[in-house]
């Protein structure tokens, strides 16, 4: 820990360990500034407001602490308190440019368009520098949006970014506002123009990545995030977006490296979504213990999500720990929005433990949710065969084939016929399957590995193998 962090830690301890009303502590303006910045960055707005009140009590004539109060009241949507504090701020800093900017921000935020326009025009005559004019163009864009003048609003926000390509609030509006969907192609042209002028702008690369991501262009999004990350390696958001995109592209090892870099930052945040992706990455790579550790952390963050328990069930099932796998699948099906996959997983676990009634119930629940769920149909038929109910199994398969057909179902039907010693029917079905779904023929040999050494089956495969 460097000296600056040690100093902040000591200041925090001094403040937080004092009496609850803090009557016995006196801090300098600089110390209050450090506390305010710290709590604000931690999104602890109640404590930020508490510190601002104490700072005002001890340094009544310092306008900076009133600005903090206004900002927090705005965030908390406390309109009356925000304007009351603004009036006090005006008493101590009537011509302060930053205070006027803050007044403009609050007026726009609460939709007071006419007084906001008045402040905006006043500032236009007094501010200097592109960065400040950029902010005015940003607020102009927000006001125009409130007036449903979307073309003009878009152009104002574009002007804001052209004046200051690092003005993130304007970029955020341009890419996220639903009102600007019709202008998305123009927005990409803006980003490309700005990058041609300054290819080292990490923020524009980042927002270009977001644009491509929204457009479904994973590879260009990945490249853009990689560029942003290489230009500014200490921004954890770039690491996270880059990692998420690698995950989307099934590049799990590289994704885990990027997630590690993200969590090494003291600005990273633990979230259910991130730990789910970390867990899935480990799971797909076969590192099941690490995957389970990530999933358990995800449960701590949001235990209402069914998919955490589903994937935990998959991990324990892969380790043939059927009881605990079934327990987790059971927790998955208790949660809202669970899928038929959860019931199938639960049924397979019960089947592995020879709990036929429970397995049948789970398979039926899966099929009740999706009557074209081929994997559940085949699993249910296999259970019937193992219970000596071959006729029921074949009836289920044949009735289902009359309703629909896909690769999983027909290759599964071949397997069921082979399992019930109906080889002629199985081979007839196999020819039909191969004529339509040759590219999926490994479904059968994965299901019945012994068929890889079955010469007759292999000969039939050869008949349908593409030439050349």
Buried (B, 14 or more C-beta within 10 A) or exposed (E): EEEEEEEBEEBBEEBEEEEEEBEEBEBEEEBBBBBBBBBBEEEEBEBBBBBBBBBBEBBEEBBBBBBBBBBBBBBEEBBEBBBBBBEBBBEBBEEBEEBBBBBBBBBBBBEBBEEBBEBBEEBEEEBEEBEBBBBBBBBBBBBBBBEEBBEBBBBBBBBBBBBBBBBEBBBBBBBEBEEBEEBBEEBBEBBEEBBEEEEEBBBBBBBBBBBBBEEEBBEBBBBBBBBBBEBBEEBBBBBBBBBBBBBBBEBBEBBBBBBEBBBEBEEBEEEBEBBBBBBBBBBBBEBBEBBBBBBEBBBEBEEEBBBBBBBBBBBBBEEEBBEBBBBBBBBBBEBEEBBBBBBBBBBBBBBBBEBBEBBBBBBBBBBEBBEEBBBBBBBBBBBBBBBEBBEBBBEBBEEBBEEEBEBBBBBBBBBBBBBBEBEEBBBEBBEBBBEEBBEBBEBBBEBBEEBEEBEEBEEBBEEBEEEE
